[in-house]
């Protein structure tokens, strides 16, 4: 591990700040930021704005121009050394005359990991890896999973009272959390490729599932509805004016007469197998979404969808909001239903928990980890 200076850390923090500017725009590419430094001063900044556009290093080098000669490059992700939609970044770095490259995290892609750093070293450039590695890796947690496993990163979001209820015994649920919490939810939506709900949530709430904070409207993700029996009303708000581009309907129905009314309302109808309970098969759904380059999914369903997702071990991260209220009631809804586990030792533990406050509301975020068989928790890692 290299000994990085405080100044090095400041430069990588700036690269991270720049990388976040691409949030919601770059998928299925990662978020990347870069700065070029000459004699202790930043002379070039860049970030990857969207898939198909130049990478962060190229923008930073272009801004730096001749000042890049004998300078340093700080970049959150290992530069690419392969030809994709854009030329290899390593060659541009070599041509610029950069003498030192500091990398936040290696490229996790099994097919290319380490090759960018190796190419730079072959050219005589000093390369150091691992500065703010955890922050740089978490920045691309969805892309990291997608590129290494071929499956989307799944976040389960729920809002509940302190006693874990998401609705009263009469089904009333709006609004449990405060306005600041709901604003943050729109930020979370904008950062995901898709939002998923079940037919129960759609029939009860008739949601739009868009990112509605000012400036985030173009970042509204795909909307996915699980509707085994095709009960979705044709005038549902979820279709919206962009339904043909942003709406996916997952069902088990094969009857074309039932499917026909939805054809003009959605981008695609996914006809999927079901499990023993007659529910849409989650693993099959995740495979179909990955095939469409959907790298991240936010589940905003009800108790049954939440439980089914956890039963199928597809959830990577939880984002649970708790309001300072107590609902109670034998018939009120809990956050998670489904089959659950038979014994405590089979429960998936949540690791790396963080808590933030939105006035009196609490938001708990953490990560789930399972063993290779999917039967229980893997040992927690820092």
N, C-alpha and C positions, 0 to 999 in steps of 0.2 A: 504494500500500500504506500502510495506516495505521501510525502508530508506537504500538505497544501497550506498555503498561507491564508491569513484572514482576508487579504485582498483578492486571492483566488476565489474564495467563497463569495465575496461580494459580486464578482463578475459572473459566477454561475447563477447566483440568485437573480441577476438581471436577465440572464438567458432563460431562466424558468419563467420569469414575468412575461417575457416576450412570447414564449411558447404558448402560454395560456390565452393569448390573443386569438389563437386559432381554434379555441374551444367550440365544438359544434360544427366546424367547417371541414375538417381534414379527413374524416373517416372515408374509406378504410385505411388511410395512412395515419401515422402517429403524429402527436404534437411535438414540435421541435423548435427550440430557440437557440440563437447563437450570437456571440459578440466577438468582435476583433479588437484586440488591445495592443497599443503601441506605447511603450515607455510609460506604462501605468495608467494610460487614458484610453477610454473606449472610443474607437474611431469608426466602428461599423456595427450595426445592429440588424438582425433579421429573424424572421420566424416563418414557418411553413403555413401559408394562408389557406390552401385547399388542395385536394388531390389533383394531380396533373400540373400544378404550378411548381416553380423552382423550390428547392429546399432551403431551409433557414441559412445554411452556410453560404449559399450562393448570394442571397440578398445581403448578408453581412459583408462578404468580400467585395461585392460591387460597391457598397457604400464606402468601404474603406479605401478602395482603389489602390494607388501606389503605397499608401501608408501601411498596407498589409505586409510589405516586405520586412522580414526579420521580426514580425509581430507574433502575437499569440492568439489562438482561437479557442474560445470556450463554447462548447456545444453540449446540449443536454442528452443527446443520443449519438452513438457511434456513427460517423459518416458512412454513407453507402459506398460500395465499391463495385456496383453492378449497374448495368444499363436497364432502366425501366422506362417510364414515361419521360424521364429526364436523365441526362448524362450522369455518370458517377461523380459524387461530390469530392471524392478523394483526389481526382485529377485536377479539379479546380483549385483545391487547397495546395497541392504541390506546385502548380503553376504560379500561385500568388506569392510564393516565397515565405510563407508562414514557417517559423522555426519551432514552435511548440503548440501542441493541441491537447487541451484538457477536456476529457469526455466524462459526462455524468454517469451514464450507464451503457454497457455493451448492447449491441443489437441482439435481442433475444431470438430472432429468426434462426432456427436450427441450420438453415441452408447458407447463412451468410455471417453468423456470429464470428467476430474477431477478424474478419477479412479486411474491413476498413482500416482498423488500427494497424494490422500487419502491413498493408500497402503503404501507409504513411511512414511507418518505421523503415521499410525498405528504401524509401526515398530520403532517409536521413533526418526525418522530423522526429523530435522528441514527443512521445505520446504518453500521457498519464490518464488513468481511468479510475473512476470511483468517487469523484467529488460530488457531495450531496446525492449519492447514489439512490438512497431510499426515496427522496423527494422526486428525483427524476424518473424513477421506475413507477412510482404511484401515479405520476402525471399521465402515464399511458397504461394504466392497469387493464383497461378493456382491450387495447391493441395487443398488449403482451399476451393475454390469454388467447385471443383470436389467432395470433400468428404462431403460437406454440401448440395449440390443441385443435384449431379449426372450429371452435365453438364460441358463441357469443358470451360476453361477460354479463352476468345477470345481477341486477340490484333489486332487492325487495324493499319497497317503501310502504310504510303504514303509519297512520295517525291514530293515537289512542288516548284514552284517559289514563290516569295513574294506575288504575286497576285493570288495565289492559283491554278495555272495551272500545270497539270501533263504532258502535251504534247502540242506542237504547233498545229496550224490549219492544218498542213500537217501530224500530227501524230508522229512527231519526238520527242523522249523523252530521249535519251541516250547521255550524262549523265547529269541530272539536278543537282545532288549533287556531292560533291567532293569525293576523294578516302577515306579519313578518315571516312566520313559518311557511305560509302559503307562497309568499314571494320567493323564498328559497327553493321551494319545490319546482317553480318554473325555471330556475337556474339549473336544477338537476335534470329536468326534462330536456332543456336545450343541449345538455351535454351528452345525451343518449341518442342512439340511432333510432330506437323504437320504444313505444310505450305499449304495454300489454294489459288488457283487462278481460274479465269473463263476461258472459251474457248477463249474469245476475247484477253486476255493477252497472252495466249499460242500461238495463231496464229500470233500475232503481234511481240512478242519478242522471241519465242522459247527458254524459259529459262530452266536452269538445276535445279534451286531451291535447291542447296546444300549449306552446310556450308563449305566454302573453305579457311578459314584461317588456317595456319599451325597448325597441331595438332587437328583440329576440324573435320576433314573428317569423323571419325567414328561417330560423333554426328549428321550427317545429318538426319533431321526428315522425317516423312512420307510426301509424296507429294500428294496433293489432287487436282484434276481438276474437275470443274463443267462443264459438257458437255452434255446438254440436248439431242442434236441431233446426238451425236457421230461424230463430225467433227475433232477430234484430229488426226493429221497425224501419221501414224504408225512409222515413223522414227524420231519423236520428241525427242529432247535431254532430256526431262523430264523423259522418261522411264529409261534411263541410264542402266548400268550393274547390278544395284541392284533393278530393277523394280519389280521383283517378291517378294521382301521383303519390299519395301518402297513405292510402288505406289498404290493409290486408285483412281478409276475413278467413279464419281457420275453422273448418267444419269437417264432419264425417259424412255429410250428405253427398250422394252421387246423382240424385234426381235432377236432371237438367231443368225441368219445369220449376222446381224450387230455387235452383241456382240462378236462372235467367234474370229475375228482377234485380239482382245484385251486380250483374256483369258491368253495367254502365256506371255504377256508383263507386267501384273499388278498383284499385290497381291490379289486384290479383286475388283469386280465391284459392286457398290452399286446402286440398282434400287430404285429410290425414287419418291414420289409424287411431284407434282408441284403446285404452287399457281395460282391465277387467271390470272397472266401475263405469265404463261407458264414457270416460273423460278423454279429451284430446290427449294423445300421447306426447308428453313434454319433450323427451329426447328426440323424437321424430321432428317436432316443431323446431327445435334448436338447430337440427341439421339443415332444415329447409331455409331457415333464416340466415345461417352461415353461408349457404350456397348463394345467397343474394347479397353478400358482403355486408350484412347487418352485424356489426361487431359488438354492440352493447344493447341490452334490453332492460327497461325499467318496468317492473311489475307494480301496477297500482290497482290491484284487484281487491276482492273481498276475502273473507275468511277461508272459503273453500279453495280459491285459486292460490292463496298464500300457502295453505297447507299442502296442496298438491305439488306446488313447486318445491317445497322443502322435502316432501316425501320422495320426490324424484331426484333430489340432491343436485339440482341445477343452479341453486342460488350461491353466488360468490360473496355478496355484500348485502348487509341490511342497513336501512336508513329509517329508524323508528322515531317518530315524533311523539312526545308525551305532553299533554296539557295538564295543568294543575287542577283537575276536576276528578270526581269519583262518580261513576255512573251506576254500577251495581246492577242487580236484577237477574233473576234466574234465566230469563229469556233473552237477555242482551247478548250481542255478538262479541266474541273474543277476536283477537288479531289473527289467530292461526287455528284452522280446523284440520281437515285431512285425517289420515290414519295415525300419524305421530309414531313415536317409538314405544316399545314395550318396557324397556328398562333405561334408567338414567345413563348407564355407561354407553348406550348407543346414541345418545343425543349429540348433535353436532355443536361443538363449542364455538363461541365467537371470540376472536382474537383481535389484537390491535384496536381496541375500542377507543374512540374519541367522543367527547361530549361538547356540544356548543349550546349556547343559550340564545333564544329569540324572545326577548323580554322574559315572561314567566314560563314559556315553553322550553322543553329540553329536546335536543336532537341527538340521538345516539347512533353512531355509525361504527360498524365493525365488519370483520371478514370471517367467513366460514371456511373450514378446511376439513376434508373428508379423507379417509384412507382410500387406498387404490381400489378397493372393492365397493366403496360407497356405503359401507355399513356402519361407520362411526367416525369419530373425530380423529384427524391426524394430529400428532403432537404439535402444539402451537409453536410458531416461529416468530422471532422478534420482527 
